[in-house]
Amino acid sequence: MNVHDYISVDPEVCHGKPCFKGTRIMVSLVLEMLESGQTVKEILEAYPKLSPTHVQAALHLASQLLDNDRFVAFKAA
């Protein structure tokens, strides 16, 4: 999947945070909705401009960012 087909970063839109192309819906919002237990169906009902592929692109972007970064060890609270 090429996330750039679905996600863009523009300093003039949402303070430069990743958004779904043609919208002001931030990728982080969809990821937070998934984290809170909402289903893809619920997300698509809340944001009808999105498709299941948009949600998949958000997950793919998160995976790519985690895979291409260095991390500092931290202790769980």
N, C-alpha and C positions, 0 to 999 in steps of 0.2 A: 504494500500500500504506500502511495505517495501522499503523505499528510499535507503537503503543500497544495494539493488539489482541493482540500477542505478547510485548511487552517491558514490564517495569515497573521503577520505581526506588522503593525503599522504604528509608528509613534504618534500619529494623529488620531488613532482610534483606541479607546479604552486604555490610555496611558501606555501604549506599546505592549500590552499583554496579549498573548495569543487568543484570537477570536476566530469563530467560524466565518469563512468568507461570506461577504454580503450581509452580515449581521453584526450586531454589537453583543452577541452572546459569547461570553468568555469561556474558554475551554475549562478553566478551573471550576467554573460553576457546575458544569456537567460532571466533572470528576467528584466534586463535593456531594452532588446529588446521588451519585452511585455509592459513595462512601456511606451516606446516611441510610442506604438501603432501598432507595427508590429504584424502580425497574426502568428498563429502557422504554417500555410503553408509557410509563408515567412521565418520563422526561420528554418524550415526543409529544405527548398530550399538552404539556406545559409550554413547549416550544415547537409549534407545528412547522416552522421553517427548517427544522433539523430532520435528518433521516437516521436510520440505524447505522449507516456508514459514517455519519458525523461522530456518533458516539464511539464507534470503533476507532476512528482517527484520533479522538481524544486519548483513548487508552494507548494507542500506538505511540503517540507523541510522548506521553508520560513514560512509557517503557524506554523509548529512545533516549530521553533526557537522563533517566536513571542509569542507563547502560553506558553513557558517554561522559560520566562525571566522576570526580574523586570525592570520597566521603571521609569525614573525620569521625572516629569512633565516639559513641556517646553511651551513657548508661541509661537504661530504662528507669523511669520514675517509679 
